[in-house]
Amino acid sequence: MLDLAADLVPLLDQGVPVAAVTVTAVMRSAPRGVGATLAVTRDARVIGSISGGCVENDAVMLGLDALRTGSVRRARFGFTDDGTVTPITAGLACGGAVDVVAYPVDPVHVRPALDAVLSGQEASLRLDLEGTPLELHRPAPPHLIVLGAGEHAAALCRLGAAAGFAVTVCDDWALLVTRERFPDATRLVVGPPHELLEQLPTPDARTAVCVLTHDERLDVPALATALRMPVGFVGAMGARATVARRAKLLRAAGVTDAELARLHSPLGLDLGGATAEETALAVIAEIVASRNAASARPLRETRGASLHATPSAESCAVKTA
């Protein structure tokens, strides 16, 4: 439920009754993991997903029943151990099954955790569902730092936010760093990019830095700083001639070959796109592939786990009282 904070808070503020349907267990494989939540209003407005479409109708009906009765409802959706589909539900496309619990959302109880998520913090929520405690946890989102505020940066901010990143945009030109240009940014900073990096409180392996300044006076000190930090990804946009010249300047600035080897430049996977949005998609794809140590090859050419077994960003623990 915490992953749905941005959509739930306005509804709760308006006094709209909402029920949530949360996955509490997964058998074999499922499109989403434990903690995945779908929310539904009395007029059947649906927020989120527990299966990507396989059993959403049944989940909505269960949520509406929880709203109507004001009580907790439980069900198993998908295939049973013998491969048959449970009588009241559709089967999951991946051949597994999920246990779910549906419950009316108490605005007073859940609001502090939802507000914490909206402010970019980690959040936890404990619910007592008729004697069965349900604990939901959401880690703080990964951090995407976009240095430069041109059109490619605007597209990267939009796609990064949609992909679940908390996005910081920094440029020393205040005219470009505006909320109108970057409505999805978590933070906007006017100033030298390398100074922003030096002041980051907790850079970690979930932090990605993308340099899009197109100005050697800004991108060289920014990259020299980023490559010495414990961040998970450092990339820079530029043509191959620019990349080669920038590498010489970075070495002259004291960057070692080992540090330079961390740099993803030219930035992005080869998707053949040309627009700012297509370029941003290629960049986000490379960041995600790098973070997951993935090959970035088509799934049909691989034998590993597929997208249909991806765990939810929100975790959940169920304890029987």
N, C-alpha and C positions, 0 to 999 in steps of 0.2 A: 504493500500500500504506500509506503514511503516514496517509492519511485514515481508515484502519481501526484506528488504534492502540488506541482504547478497548476494542475487541473482541478484538484480536489478543493484547495483553499478557497477559490472564488465561489464554488458551489456551497460550501459550508458557511461562508460569510453571508450568502443569500438565504440561508435557512433551508436549503434543498435537502430532503432526506436522501441518504446514500447508503447502499449496502456494498460490502466488499466480498469478493470470493478469492481466497488465497490458497495456493498449492502448499500442502503440508507434507506430502511424500511423493516420490517418483519411483515407479517400478519399470525396470529395464531402461527405456529411453523416452524422452519427451521433448517437445520443442522448447519449453522453458523449464527452469529449475524450481526447486523448493523456494518459496517466498514470492514467486510471481503472482501478481494480483490483478484482477479485473474489478472495476467498480461500476455500479449501475444505479440510476435514479428511478423513481417511480414511473416516469414516462419513458423508461427504457433507453435513456441516453447511456452509452457505454464508453468507459474510459479504460484504456489499458487492455491487456490480453493475458490469458494463461496458457494459450496453445497456438497462437498464430492463426486461429480460425477453425481448427479441427473440432473442438468441443465448445466453442464460444456460446452457441445457442443454449446448450444445456446449462452452462455456467450462468448465463443471464437469467434463465428461468429460476435457477436455484437462488440467485441473489434477490430477484423480485419476490420470491416466497419468503425469504428472510425479512425483507422490508414489510411485507403484508402482515406477517405474524409477529414481527418484532422479536424473533428468536433465532437461535443458531441452527443452521442446517448443514449436514455433511453428506458427501457423496464420493463415489469413485467413478472416474471417467476413463474410458479406453478399453483395452483388451485385458481379459482375465488370464490366469496362468495357462489355461488350456488353449488360448488363442482366440476364444470367442469374445464377442463384444458384449459388454454388460447390457442388459435389456433396455435400460432407460437412456442410454447414451450412444452417441456416435463414437467410432473408434479413432484413436490418434493415428495420424499418417505414419508415424515412426514405429508403430507397433507396441507401444508401451501403455502405461496407465498412470493416472495421477489421483491421489486423494486430495480433496478440497474441503474447505470449510467456508460457509457463507454467513455473514453476520452484519447487523446494522452498525453503521459507523457512529460512534459517540463523538460529536465535535469537540466537546470540552476536553475529553481525555486525549484525543489524538492531535489536537492543534499544536501543542509545544513541539512535538517531534516533526510535524510537517513544516513548521516555521524554521526549525533548525536545518532541515534539508534545503529550504529555499535560500538560506543564508550561506550555503556551501559547507555546512558542518556535517560531521558524522552524527547519526541519530539512531536512537533505540526506542522501541515501543513495546510495552507488555500489555497484553489483553487477556482477561480471564473470561473465556468463552464457555460458560456453564460448566465450570469445574476443570476445563482443559486450558492451561495457560498457553498462549501463543506469543512468542517473542520475535519481533521483527527488527532487523538491523540493516542499516545502509551506510557503507563506507563513504567518506567524502569523495566526490568525483575526481577523476584524473585532471591534471592541470595542463592546459595548452596555452603557451605564451607566444603570442604573435607580435613580432617586432617589425614595425612598419605598418602604415595605415592606408595603403592604396587599395585599388579595386580587388586585387587578389586577396588581400588581407580581409576585406569585407566578406568576400565569399567564403574564405577559410573560417572566419568567425561563425558564419551562419551554419555551415556544415559541421564544424567542430561542436557547437552547442547542441545541434540535433543528434550528434553521435554520443552525447553524454559528457562532454568535457566542460569544465569550468574554464572559460576563455578570458585571458588578460590580453589587452591590446595596448601597445606602447609605441609612441612616435614622438619625436621632439618638435613636430609641427602641430600646434594646438588646433589649427584650422581643420585638420583631418580627423583628429581624435574626438569625435562627437557621438553622443548617444543616438542621434539621427542616423549616422552612418553605421553604427555598431549597436543596434538595439538588443542583440542577444549576448553581448559581452557581460561577463560577471564584473569586470573591473576595467576601467580606462585610465591610462597613465600618460601624462605629457612629460617628456624628459628624455635624456640620453638612454637608449636601450641597455647599455652595459651597466648603468647605475641601477636600473630596475633589477637586473639579475643579481647584482652584488647585495641587494637588500632583501632578496627572497628569504622568508623565514624558514621554510621547510622544503627545499627542493629534494625530490626523491626519484625513484625509478619510474614512477607514474607521471612524471613531469616531462612534457615535450616542448622544445624550444624551436620555433621556426622563424628564420631571419628573412624578411621580405623587403628590406629597406632600399635595396638597389643603390646604396651609397657607401663606398668603401670607408669613408670617414666614420660611419656608424656601424656597418656590419662587421668590420674587422675586429674592433674592440669588443663588440657584443659576442662574436663567435669565440674569440680568445677566452672570454670569461666563461661562456657556456660550456666549452669543451673541457674545462677544468672542474666543472661542477658535477655532483652525483645525480645528474638527471638521466632519464632513460633514453632520450632521443634528442639529437641536435641536427637540424637541417637548414639548408640555405638555398634559396632560389637563384637561378642564374644560368646563362648559356655556358657551354663547356669552356669557351675561352675565358669567360669571367671566373669560372670555377678554378681554372689553372692559375690565373693571375692572383686570385684571392688566396690560394694555397701558398704562393710565394710570400705574400704579404703576412700571412699568419705565421709562417716559419720565421720571418724576419722579426715578428713580434714575440718570438720565443715559444711558440706552440710546437710541441714535439711531434714526430711522425706518429707515435702511438696515439696521441690526442687527436691528431688530424684524421686518423683512420676511423674515428667515431663519427665523422661528419657525413651526413647524407646530403650529397650535392652532386649533380643537380637533384633537386628535391622532388619526390613523388614517383609513383610507379608509372610505367609506360602503358597508359590506357588509350593513347592516340587522341586525346581530347585537345581542344584549343581554347575554349572559353574560360573565364575566371572560375566559373562553377565546376567545370570539368577538371581544371587544374586542382582546385580545392579537394575534389573527390579523390584524385590521385594522391594527394598529400596525406589526407586522412587514412586512406587505404595503406600507405606505407607505414604510417605511425602505428596503426593497429597491428599490421603484420609483424613489425619489428618488436612491439611489446609482447606479442604472443609467440615470438620465434617461429612464425609460420612461413611457409614457402611462397605464399601469394599466388600459387597456381590454382587453376580451376578445380573445384571439388571433384569433378568427374575424372580428373587425372590423379587424384590422391586416394589413399586408403585409410587415412586417419579419421578423427572425429569430424563430423559434419556440423553445419550450423544448427541442425535439428537436435543437438545435444548440448547446446550452450547454456550454462547455468545463469540464473538471474543475477543482476547486480545487487538485488536485495536478498539477504539471507533470512532464514526463518528457523526457529527452533520450537518444537512442540513437545510439551511435557504432560504426561498423564498424571493428574492429581491423585 
